[in-house]
Amino acid sequence: MAQKSSARNSGGPAFTDDERAAMKERSQELKKDARRGTSKKAADGEADVLAKIAAMDDADRAMAERIHAIVREAAPGLAPKTWYGMPAYARGKDVVVFFQDAGKFKARYSTLGFSDKAALDDGPLWPNSYALSEMTPEAEERIRELIIRAAG
């Protein structure tokens, strides 16, 4: 998560520069989606996600590429799109899973996150995001299982 500025504690801006940038990206995404026709959204969403992945640093890009491949293979019903400037995958209009690269908010690890639309419920308490610092075969298998389950 982004480091909060001291301005927040002194009555200054409520959001960091990184958070404001993410909100601006989301606004642009919504405008772009509104202009696109339904048949074009899927292809454009894929292109948008691949462009975001290509802009990441090497380590984050490698993880994002693997996650993208896993989602496309394990949950082909989820459509790629960007969400607050991050690669995400949606069922209809609802984002189910997203990848937040470490560089997005200058964090020490990347995050694989799931929205409340993901089918991950497991009793009264379950995780909805995972820190990801390295893509290992074990991590890939766990991600695949989570994606399949989240997609429903």
KELOTI-293378 format. One record per residue: x, y, z of N, C-alpha, C, O, CB in turn; residue in three letters. Coordinates in steps of 0.1 Angstrom, whole numbers, plus 5000, padded with zeros to 4 digits. Glycine has a CB too. Layout:
N
XYZXYZXYZXYZXYZALA
...
This chain:
152
500849885000500050005000500950125000502050125005499050005012MET
500450234995501250354994501450415008500650405017500550454985ALA
502650475009502950535022502150665023502050745013504450565023GLN
501550685034500650805036501550925038502550915045499650785047LYS
501151035033501851155035501551215048500451195054501551255024SER
502451295054502251365066501151465065500551505075503451425072SER
500851515053499751605050498351555055497551625059499651645036ALA
498251425054497051355058496751385073495551405077497051205056ARG
497751375081497651395095497451545099497051575110498751345103ASN
497851635090497751775093496551845086496551965085499051845089SER
495551765082494351825076494551855061493751925055494051945083GLY
495651805055495951825041495251725032494151675037497451825038GLY
495751705020495051605011494851475018495651425025495851594998PRO
493651415014493251285020493951165013493951055018491751265020ALA
494451185001495051084993496451114988496851234987494151054980PHE
497251004987498651024982498551054967497551034961499550904985THR
499651094961499751124947499450994939498750994929501151174943ASP
499950884944499750754938498250714938497750664928500550644944ASP
497550734949496150704950495350794941494450744934495650724965GLU
495650924940494951014931495150974917494250984909495451164933ARG
496350934913496650884900495850764896495350744885498150854898ALA
495750664906494850544904493450584901492750524893495050454915ALA
492950674909491550724907491350784894490350774887491150814919MET
492350864890492250934876492250824865491450834856493451034874LYS
493050724867493150614857491750544857491250514846494150514861GLU
491150524868489850454868488750544861487950484854489350434883ARG
488850674863487850764856488050754841487150744834488150904861SER
489350744837489650734822489150594817488650594806491150754820GLN
489350494825488850364821487350354819486850304809489250254831GLU
486650424828485150424827484750504814483750454807484550484839LEU
485350614812485050684800485350604787484550604777485850824799LYS
486550544787486950464775485950344773485550324762488350404777LYS
485550274784484550174783483150224777482550154769484250104797ASP
482750334781481550394777481550424762480550404755481150524784ALA
482750454756482850484742482950364734482650364722484050574740ARG
483450254740483650124732482350054730481450054739484650034739ARG
482149994719481049904716481249774723482349734727480849884701GLY
480149704726480249574733481249474727481949414734478849514734THR
481149464714482049364707483449404707484349314706481549344692SER
483749534709485149574709485749574723486949574724485249714703LYS
484949574733485449584747486449464750487449494757484249574757LYS
486149344747486949234750488349244744489349234751486349104745ALA
488449274731489749294724490449404730491649404732489549304709ALA
489749524732490449634738490849614752491949664756489549754737ASP
490049544760490449514774491749434774492549454782489349434781GLY
491849334765493049254765494249344761495249324767492849134754GLU
494049424751495149514747495549614759496749634761494749594735ALA
494549664766494849754777495649684788496649734793493549804783ASP
495249554791495949474801497349454797498349464805495149344804VAL
497549404785498849374780499749504780500949494782498849314766LEU
499249614777499949744777500349774791501549814794499149854771ALA
499549754801499849784815500949684820501849724827498649764824LYS
500849564816501849464819503249494813504249494820501449324815ILE
503149534801504449574794505149694800506349704799504149604779ALA
504349784807504949894813505549874827506249964833503950004814ALA
505349754832505949714846507349694845507949664835505149594851MET
508049704857509449664857509549514855508549444856510049704871ASP
510749464853511049324849510349224858509749134853512449304848ASP
510649234871510149134880508649124881507949024880510749154894ALA
508049244882506549254882505949214869504949144869506049394885ASP
506549244858506049214845506049054843505149004838506949274833ARG
507148994847507148844846506048784854505448684850508548794851ALA
505748834866504648774874503348804868502448714867504748834889MET
503148924863501848964857501648884844500448844841501849114854ALA
502648854836502548774824502048634828501148584821503848774816GLU
502648574838502248444842500848444847500048354844503148384853ARG
500448544855499048554861498148564849497048504849498948664871ILE
498448654840497548674828497348534821496248504817498148774818HIS
498448464818498348334811497548234820496648164814499748274809ALA
497648234833496948144841495448174841494648084839497448144856ILE
495148304842493748344842493048314828491948254828493548494845VAL
493748344817493148314804492948164802492048124795494148374793ARG
493848084808493747934806492747874816491847794812495047874808GLU
492847914828492047854839490547904840489647844845492747864852ALA
490448034836489148094837488848184824488748304825489048184850ALA
488648114813488448184801487248274800487048364792488448094789PRO
486248244810485048334810485248464817484448554816484048254818GLY
486448484823486748614828487348704818488348664811487748604841LEU
486848824816487348914806488449014811488249064822486249004800ALA
489549024804490649114809490149254807489549294797491949094801PRO
490549344817490349484816491249554826491849484835488749514819LYS
491349684825492149754835491149804846490049834843493049864829THR
491649814858490849854869491749934878492649884884490249734877TRP
491550064879492450154887493850144882494850164889492350124902TYR
493950124869495250114862495949984864497149974861496150224867GLY
495249884869495849754872495249644862494149664859495749714886MET
496049544859495449434851494349364860494649334872496549334847PRO
493149344854492049284862491349194852491449194840491149394868ALA
490449114858489649014851488249014857488049004869490348874851TYR
487249034848485949054852484948954847485148894836485449194848ALA
483848934854482748854850481648954847481149014857482248744860ARG
481348984835480449094831481049224835482149254831479049074839GLY
480349304843480949434847481749424860482449514864479849534849LYS
481649304867482249294880483649234880483849124875481349204888ASP
484649314885485949264886486049154896485449164907486949374890VAL
486649044893486748924902488148914908488348894920486448794894VAL
489148944899490548924904491449044897491149084886491148794900VAL
492449084904493349184899494749164904494949094914492849324903PHE
495649224896497149214900497649354902497549434893497949144889PHE
498149384914498749514917500249494918500749434927498149574931GLN
500949544908502349534908502949614920502349724924502949574895ASP
504149574925504749644936505049794933504949874941506049574939ALA
505349824920505649954916504450054916504550174917506249964903GLY
503249994916502050074916501950174927501650294925500749984915LYS
502150124939502150214951503450204959503450224971500950164960PHE
504550164952505850164958505950064970506450104980506350304962LYS
505249954968505149854979506349754978507049754967503849774978ALA
506649674988507749584988507349454981508249364979508249555002ARG
506049434978505649314971504449344962503749444964505349194981TYR
504249254953503049264944501849204951502049124961503249204930SER
500649224947499449174953498549104943498249164932498749274961THR
498148984945497048924938495848944946495748894958497348774935LEU
494849014941493649044949492348994943492248974931493549194951GLY
491348974951490048924947488949024953489049064964489848784952PHE
487949054945486849134949485849054957486048934958486249214937SER
484849114962483749044969482948964959482048884963482849144976ASP
483148974946482448904936483148764934482548674927482348974923LYS
484348744939485048614938484348514947483948544958486548634941ALA
484248394942483648284950484648214959484948094957482948184940ALA
485248294968486248234977485748214991486548175000487448324977LEU
484548244994483948235007484348095013484147995007482448255007ASP
484848105026485147985033484848005048485748045056486747945031ASP
483647985052483248015065483148165068482848245059484147945075GLY
483348205080483148345084484448435081484448555083482848355098PRO
485548365077486748445075487648375064487848255064487648445088LEU
488048455054488948405043489748525038489348635038488048335032TRP
490848485032491748595026491148635013490548555005493148545024PRO
491348765009490948814996492148884989491948934978489848904998ASN
493348884995494448924987495748854992495748805004494649084989SER
496648834983497848764986499148834982499148894971497848624979TYR
500048844991501348904987502148814978502048694980502248935000ALA
502748864968503448784958504748844955504848954949502548764945LEU
505848784960507148834958507948764947508948814942507948834971SER
507548644944508248554934507248454929506448404936509448484941GLU
507448424916506548334909507248194909508148174901506148374895MET
506848104918507447974918506347874913505247914911507847934933THR
506747754910505747654906504647634916503547614912506447514903PRO
505047634929504047624939503047744939501847724941504747604953GLU
503647864938502747984937501847974925500648004926503648114937ALA
502347934914501547924902500347824904499247854900502447874890GLU
500647714910499647614912498547674922497347654920500247484918GLU
498947734932498047794942497147904935495947914937498747854954ARG
497847984927497148094919496048034910494948074909498148184911ILE
496447924903495547854894494347804902493147824897496247734887ARG
494547744914493447694922492547814926491247804926493947624934GLU
493147924930492348034935491548094923490348134925493248144941LEU
492148114912491448164900490248084896489148134894492448184888ILE
490447954896489347864892488247874902487047884898489847714892ILE
488547874915487547884925486848024925485648034926488147864939ARG
487648134923487148264923486148284911485148354913488248364922ALA
486448224900485648244888484248174889483348214882486348194876ALA
484248084899482948024902482547904893481447854894481848114901GLY
